[in-house]
Amino acid sequence: MVLALPFSPLIGTVLALTAIERVAQRARSDWWINLQAWALLLFTGIAVHWPFELPASPSLIDGAALPFWIGFPAFLIVSDLGEYLFHRAQHRIPLLWAMHSLHHSDPDMSALTTQRHYWADPLIKKVTIWAATALIIAPTPEIAGATGLASLWSFVTHSRLRIDIGRWSWLINTPAYHRRHHSSLPEHYDSNFAAIFPIFDVICGSYYRPDGFPPTGLARAPQNMAELIAWPLYYSQTGETPAQAEAITA
C-alpha cells in the first residue's frame, strides 16, 4: 500500500519522523542501506509490480455499495488481517524468512526501516494477500487512498519514538509494541506481528505487552546494493532459522 502513495505525504512523514528521531535519540543507524533498499523497491515497483495486473474478479462485498464510513474501516480491517497472516508466514516459511530477514537485519530500527524490505515482497503480496483482500471487498479509489494514508502509521511504529500505551497496547500498534517484535532478545521472539491492529495477536496468542526498548538486528546485515538485490542467497548461507538468528544476537 505504501508504494502507491503520492510522494508528498510519504516523504513528509519520513522526513518529520527522522528529524524527531535525530533530536530525541542519537544512535547507530543503517540509513544508507535503508535508502538503497527503498530505492530498489521503487524501481522494481515501476519495472515489475505495477505492470503486472491480476485479472479482475468479482468480490464478495462491493465497496462502492457501502458508505465510506463503513467501507473504509471494513477494508482496512480485512487488509490488516491479510498483512498479519502473511507476516506470520514470513516467520515460518524458510524462503519467505530469507527475504523478510532483510527487514529484521537493521541494527537499530528507525522510521527508515519501514521500507527496508526485499524487492520481491510486494509482488508476492500482490498475488496472495492483496488479491485475497480484493476478493472479499472491492475498494473504491477513496477507500484505497484512505488505506494508503493509514499505512503511513507503519513509519511511526518503526520509529525510535518511545511511545508506549501500556495495558492499552492491544488497541493499536505503537513503536514500543513493534520494537518488541524486532527485538534481538530470544525472550521476545515470536510476538507482536500486527501491522495496525494488535487484536489479531490477541486472538492468535502472539500478543505481549511492550517490554522496554530492546536492541534490534541480526547477526548479518547487507553491506551494499548487490547484497540487497540477492539478499536471500547471502542470508541463506548462514543456515539460520528465525529463532536461531535472534538467539545468535542475544
PETACOR-V572131 format. One record per backbone hydrogen bond with DSSP energy under -0.5 kcal/mol. CO is the residue of the C=O (numbers start at 0). NH is the residue of the N-H. Records with the same first field share a line. If there is no record, write none. Layout:
BEGIN
CO=NH ; NH
END
This chain:
BEGIN
0=3
1=4
5=9
6=10
7=11
8=12
9=13
10=14
11=15
12=16
13=17
14=18
15=19
16=20
17=21
18=22
19=23
20=24
24=26
29=33
30=34
31=35
32=36
33=37
34=38
35=39
36=40
37=41
38=42
39=43
40=44
41=45
42=46
43=47 ; 48
44=49
47=51
48=51
50=52
60=62 ; 137
61=64
62=65
66=69 ; 70
67=71
69=73
70=74
71=75
72=76
73=77
74=78
75=79
76=80
77=81
78=82
79=83
80=84
81=85
82=86
83=87
84=88
85=89
86=90
87=90
88=91 ; 92
91=93
92=96
93=97
94=98
95=99
96=100
98=101
99=102 ; 103
100=104
101=104
102=105
106=215
109=112
110=113
111=114
112=115
114=116
117=120
119=123
120=124
121=125
122=126
123=127
124=127 ; 129 ; 130
127=131
128=132
129=133
130=134
131=135
132=136
134=59
135=60
136=138
137=62
139=143
140=144
141=145
142=146
143=147
144=148
145=149
146=150
148=151
149=152
150=153
151=154 ; 155
152=155 ; 156
153=157
155=158
160=162
161=163
162=175
164=167
165=168
167=170 ; 171
173=177
174=178
175=179
176=180
177=181
178=182
179=182
181=216
184=187
185=188
195=172 ; 197
196=199
197=200 ; 201
198=202
199=203
200=204 ; 205 ; 206
201=204
205=191
214=183
223=227
224=228
225=229
227=230
229=232 ; 233
230=234
231=235
232=236
233=236
234=237
235=238
240=244
241=245
242=246
243=247
244=248
245=249
246=249
END
